[in-house]
Amino acid sequence: MKTSIAVVFLSVAIAAGLSACKPNTPTGEVLRAVRTAEIRYDKAQETHRYVGTVQSRHEVNEAFRVGGKIAQRKVDVGQKVRQGDVLAVLDDTDYRHAEEAARQQLVAATAQAKQAESDRKRLDALKTDGSVSVSDDEKARTAHQTASASAEAAARQLELARNRLKYTVLRASQSGVVTAVPFEVGQVVAEGQPVVSIANEGEPEIVVDVPEDHLAVFKTSRYQAWLASAPEQTFEVALRELAPQAAAQTRTFRARLKPATPRSLPLGATATLVVERPVGEAPAAVIPASAITQNNGQPAVWVVRRAGGDPVGTVELVGVTVHGYRNDEVLVSGPVAGDLIVTAGVQKMAPGLRVALLGTTRGEAAAKVAVQ
């Protein structure tokens, strides 16, 4: 029993001696790794993109001036027409009957007018011997005037019937390309109902819808566009028209822009419009929106102050001036060019907190701190 106790005390003594011989190893500091971005100043541009379509400035919806059943269709979509070309024809049977009836009415009214004129002339001859009373003379003159007016009205009715017969043939009011033909032969159309759309290819425009919050910037910007079929061919466009009132359903404002230099564009093509406007005379830096935090209610960012050339540093809160917002970016000024700002996890930062720049492992950063 005494031998066992002696062995235990000896083991404890040896262990204490060995531990005393070991050098002191400092406990490594574990740093929080952060993602950073460098501040770079430039003349920042506020940019927006819109997707629109190519449309003609002058597009006419052709319609018959009379109603009826369509008997012939002369054009198809995509066909080019000239002014005066026949587009469609209505069944004119009823209009021919109406013209014939108007002609017969004119014949009857003309005969009555001649009869009334003859009666008046005979009464004028009998007035010399006093055999015609004043009352009969007035009646004859009135009958003549009435018959003459009826004949004149019948003539106008005949002219109207002829015009309506002529309107059964629809002709193009301008030269262009047919963009829509929403009818078929045999269909009954009403007077004034559009049946053919003709667009003038000579003045194409890009049409886009602008949200209300972009309206002020849109008016004072520079515009460039390209087509989906030729994205490498960028061309400048100029604002020609901006709707003064928002659309009832989309609450957007319709804008029409024409090429700055006349050029041919395929109607109906998809176009991308890029709107750029300088943010201001002062340069601004573009940083991720996730880097923005607050200091006493004012916008600020966490700036990393590096310790020499090591990938570690301490964070400091620096106020910034916000010049504008993009989708996931912010235009700011304030920090010195070249400063590194924290772009993720800003809510976990604190003044003086030591951090490791992303790209250096926690172990390597801790080892460097320990060596110091």
C-alpha positions in Angstrom: 0.0 0.0 0.0 2.8 2.4 0.8 4.5 1.5 -2.4 1.4 2.4 -4.5 1.1 5.8 -2.8 4.8 6.6 -3.5 4.3 5.7 -7.2 1.4 8.1 -7.5 3.3 11.0 -6.0 6.2 10.3 -8.3 4.0 10.4 -11.4 2.4 13.7 -10.4 5.9 15.2 -9.8 7.1 14.1 -13.2 4.0 15.5 -15.0 4.4 18.8 -13.2 8.1 19.0 -14.2 7.3 18.3 -17.9 4.5 20.9 -18.0 6.9 23.5 -16.6 9.4 22.8 -19.4 6.8 23.5 -22.2 6.9 27.0 -23.7 3.9 29.4 -23.3 1.7 29.2 -26.4 -0.7 32.1 -26.8 -4.3 31.4 -27.5 -5.2 32.3 -31.2 -7.8 35.0 -31.8 -10.6 33.9 -34.1 -11.4 36.7 -36.5 -14.7 37.3 -38.3 -14.2 36.9 -42.1 -15.9 39.7 -44.1 -16.6 40.3 -47.8 -15.4 43.7 -49.0 -15.5 45.9 -52.0 -13.2 48.8 -53.0 -14.4 52.3 -53.4 -13.9 53.6 -56.9 -15.2 57.0 -58.0 -16.3 57.9 -61.5 -18.9 60.0 -63.3 -21.8 57.6 -62.4 -24.7 57.1 -64.8 -28.2 56.3 -63.7 -29.3 53.6 -66.1 -32.7 52.0 -66.8 -33.7 49.5 -69.4 -37.1 49.1 -71.0 -38.4 46.5 -73.5 -40.7 47.8 -76.2 -41.8 47.2 -79.8 -41.2 48.8 -83.1 -44.3 50.5 -84.5 -45.2 52.8 -87.3 -45.8 56.5 -86.5 -48.6 56.5 -89.0 -50.9 53.5 -88.9 -54.5 53.6 -90.3 -57.4 51.3 -89.5 -59.3 51.2 -92.8 -63.1 50.7 -92.6 -66.1 50.6 -94.9 -68.2 53.8 -94.8 -71.3 51.5 -95.2 -72.2 48.2 -93.6 -72.8 44.9 -95.3 -71.6 41.4 -96.1 -68.0 41.1 -97.3 -67.9 39.6 -100.8 -64.2 39.8 -101.6 -60.9 40.1 -99.7 -58.0 41.5 -101.8 -55.1 41.7 -99.3 -53.2 39.6 -96.7 -51.1 40.5 -93.7 -47.6 41.6 -94.8 -48.7 42.6 -98.2 -47.6 46.0 -99.4 -50.2 48.3 -100.9 -50.3 51.7 -102.6 -52.8 54.5 -102.1 -56.0 53.7 -104.0 -55.5 49.9 -104.2 -58.7 47.8 -103.5 -58.6 46.1 -100.1 -62.0 44.5 -99.9 -65.5 44.6 -101.5 -69.0 44.4 -100.0 -72.0 42.7 -101.5 -73.6 45.7 -103.3 -77.0 44.2 -104.3 -79.0 46.3 -101.9 -77.1 49.5 -102.7 -77.7 49.0 -106.4 -81.4 48.6 -105.7 -81.3 51.8 -103.6 -79.6 53.6 -106.4 -82.2 52.5 -108.9 -85.1 53.5 -106.6 -83.5 56.9 -106.1 -83.2 57.3 -109.9 -86.9 56.5 -110.4 -87.8 59.0 -107.6 -85.8 61.6 -109.4 -87.7 60.9 -112.7 -91.0 61.3 -111.0 -90.0 64.4 -109.1 -88.7 66.0 -112.3 -91.9 65.2 -114.2 -94.0 66.8 -111.4 -91.7 69.9 -111.5 -92.2 70.3 -115.2 -96.0 69.9 -114.9 -96.1 72.5 -112.2 -94.0 74.9 -114.3 -96.4 74.5 -117.3 -99.4 75.2 -115.1 -97.8 78.4 -113.8 -96.9 79.6 -117.3 -100.5 79.0 -118.5 -101.9 81.0 -115.5 -99.5 83.8 -116.2 -100.9 84.0 -119.8 -104.5 84.2 -118.5 -103.7 86.9 -115.9 -103.7 89.6 -118.7 -107.5 89.4 -119.2 -108.3 89.1 -115.5 -109.7 85.5 -115.7 -107.2 84.2 -113.0 -107.7 85.2 -109.4 -104.8 86.1 -107.2 -105.4 83.1 -105.0 -105.0 80.7 -108.0 -101.9 82.5 -109.1 -100.3 82.1 -105.6 -101.3 78.4 -105.5 -99.7 77.8 -108.9 -96.5 79.5 -107.9 -96.3 77.5 -104.6 -96.9 74.2 -106.4 -94.1 75.0 -108.8 -91.7 75.9 -106.1 -92.6 72.7 -104.2 -92.2 70.5 -107.2 -88.8 72.1 -108.0 -87.6 71.5 -104.5 -88.7 67.9 -104.5 -86.9 67.3 -107.8 -83.7 68.9 -106.3 -84.0 66.7 -103.2 -84.5 63.6 -105.4 -81.3 64.5 -107.3 -79.4 64.7 -104.0 -80.8 61.4 -102.9 -79.6 59.8 -106.1 -76.2 61.2 -105.6 -76.1 59.8 -102.0 -77.2 56.4 -103.3 -74.4 56.4 -105.9 -71.9 57.4 -103.2 -73.0 54.6 -100.9 -72.7 52.2 -103.8 -69.2 53.4 -104.4 -68.4 52.9 -100.7 -68.9 49.2 -101.0 -65.4 49.1 -102.5 -62.7 49.8 -99.8 -59.5 51.4 -101.1 -56.3 52.2 -99.3 -56.0 55.7 -98.0 -52.2 55.6 -97.8 -49.3 53.5 -99.1 -47.8 51.0 -96.6 -47.8 47.4 -95.4 -50.8 45.5 -94.2 -50.4 44.7 -90.5 -53.8 43.2 -89.6 -56.9 41.8 -91.5 -59.4 40.9 -88.8 -62.2 39.7 -91.1 -63.0 36.9 -93.6 -65.2 36.7 -96.7 -68.8 36.2 -95.8 -68.6 38.2 -92.5 -71.0 41.0 -92.0 -69.4 44.2 -90.8 -70.8 47.4 -89.5 -70.3 50.9 -90.8 -66.9 52.2 -89.5 -65.7 48.8 -88.2 -61.9 48.4 -88.9 -61.2 45.6 -91.3 -57.6 46.4 -92.5 -54.7 48.1 -90.8 -52.0 49.7 -92.9 -48.7 51.0 -91.5 -46.3 53.4 -93.1 -42.9 51.8 -93.0 -41.1 55.1 -93.7 -41.3 56.4 -90.1 -40.7 53.5 -87.5 -40.7 54.3 -83.8 -39.8 52.4 -80.6 -42.7 52.4 -78.2 -42.2 51.7 -74.5 -44.2 52.1 -71.2 -42.5 54.2 -68.5 -43.4 53.7 -64.8 -44.5 56.8 -62.9 -41.4 56.8 -60.6 -39.1 56.9 -63.6 -40.9 59.7 -65.4 -38.8 62.7 -64.2 -35.5 61.0 -65.1 -36.8 59.7 -68.4 -37.5 63.2 -69.7 -33.9 64.4 -69.2 -32.0 61.3 -70.3 -30.0 60.1 -73.2 -31.5 57.2 -75.2 -30.0 54.2 -77.0 -31.7 51.1 -78.4 -31.1 47.9 -80.2 -33.2 45.1 -81.6 -33.4 41.6 -80.3 -32.5 40.3 -83.7 -29.4 42.5 -83.8 -28.2 43.2 -80.3 -24.7 44.3 -81.5 -26.1 47.1 -83.6 -26.8 50.0 -81.1 -28.3 53.2 -82.4 -29.4 56.5 -80.8 -33.0 57.5 -80.6 -34.8 60.7 -79.6 -38.0 61.1 -77.6 -40.8 62.3 -79.9 -43.8 61.9 -77.7 -44.6 61.1 -74.0 -48.2 60.5 -73.0 -49.4 63.2 -70.5 -51.7 60.7 -68.8 -51.0 57.2 -67.4 -52.8 54.2 -68.9 -55.8 53.2 -66.8 -54.8 49.5 -66.3 -51.0 49.6 -66.2 -50.5 53.1 -64.7 -47.6 53.6 -67.0 -46.9 56.4 -69.5 -46.5 55.5 -73.2 -43.4 56.9 -74.8 -42.6 57.0 -78.5 -39.0 57.4 -79.7 -37.7 57.8 -83.2 -34.2 57.0 -84.5 -31.9 60.0 -84.4 -30.7 59.1 -87.9 -33.4 57.8 -90.2 -33.2 54.0 -90.6 -35.3 51.1 -91.5 -36.7 49.0 -88.6 -38.9 45.9 -88.9 -42.4 46.6 -87.6 -43.4 44.6 -84.6 -39.8 43.7 -83.7 -38.7 43.6 -80.0 -36.5 46.5 -79.0 -34.5 47.2 -75.9 -34.2 50.9 -74.8 -31.4 52.0 -72.5 -31.9 55.3 -70.7 -28.9 56.9 -69.2 -28.6 60.1 -67.2 -25.6 61.5 -65.3 -26.2 61.4 -61.6 -24.5 64.8 -61.0 -21.3 66.7 -61.5 -19.7 65.2 -58.4 -18.3 61.7 -58.9 -20.0 58.8 -57.2 -19.0 55.2 -56.3 -21.2 52.2 -57.0 -21.5 49.9 -54.1 -23.8 46.9 -53.2 -27.0 47.9 -51.5 -26.2 45.3 -48.8 -23.2 47.5 -47.6 -25.5 50.4 -46.5 -26.2 50.7 -42.8 -27.2 53.7 -40.5 -25.4 55.9 -38.0 -27.8 58.1 -36.0 -30.4 57.7 -38.7 -28.0 58.7 -41.5 -26.6 56.3 -44.2 -23.2 54.9 -43.4 -20.8 52.1 -44.3 -18.3 50.0 -42.4 -14.7 50.7 -43.7 -11.9 48.2 -43.0 -8.7 49.8 -41.8 -5.9 47.3 -42.7 -2.9 46.7 -40.5 0.0 46.9 -42.9 0.0 44.3 -45.6 -1.8 41.6 -43.5 -5.3 40.5 -44.6 -6.7 41.7 -41.3 -8.0 45.0 -40.0 -10.4 46.8 -37.9 -13.8 48.3 -39.0 -14.8 51.9 -38.6 -18.2 53.4 -39.3 -18.1 56.2 -42.0 -21.0 58.3 -43.1 -21.9 58.5 -46.8 -24.0 60.6 -49.1 -26.5 58.7 -51.2 -26.9 60.0 -54.8 -29.3 57.4 -56.2 -30.4 53.8 -56.2 -30.3 51.0 -58.8 -31.7 47.5 -58.6 -29.2 46.2 -56.1 -26.7 49.0 -56.1 -26.3 52.4 -54.5 -24.5 55.5 -55.7 -22.6 57.1 -52.8 -19.8 59.5 -52.0 -17.9 60.2 -48.8 -15.3 57.4 -48.2 -11.8 57.8 -49.6 -11.1 56.2 -53.0 -9.4 52.8 -52.4 -11.1 52.2 -49.0 -12.5 48.7 -48.5 -16.0 48.5 -47.3 -17.9 45.6 -45.8 -20.6 44.4 -48.1 -22.2 41.5 -46.1 -23.1 41.0 -42.5 -23.0 44.8 -41.7 -25.5 44.2 -38.9 -22.9 42.2 -37.0 -20.1 44.8 -37.1 -19.1 47.0 -34.2 -16.5 49.9 -34.0 -13.0 48.5 -33.6 -13.9 44.9 -34.4 -11.0 43.0 -35.9 -11.9 41.2 -39.1 -10.2 39.0 -41.7 -10.6 39.8 -45.3 -12.4 37.1 -47.2 -9.8 35.0 -49.0 -7.7 34.5 -45.8 -8.7 31.5 -43.6 -9.6 32.0 -40.0 -6.6 29.9 -38.9 -4.1 31.9 -41.0 -5.5 35.2 -39.6 -5.3 33.9 -36.1 -1.7 32.7 -36.6 -0.7 36.2 -37.8 -2.3 37.8 -34.8 -0.5 35.3 -32.5 2.9 36.1 -34.1 2.3 39.8 -33.5 
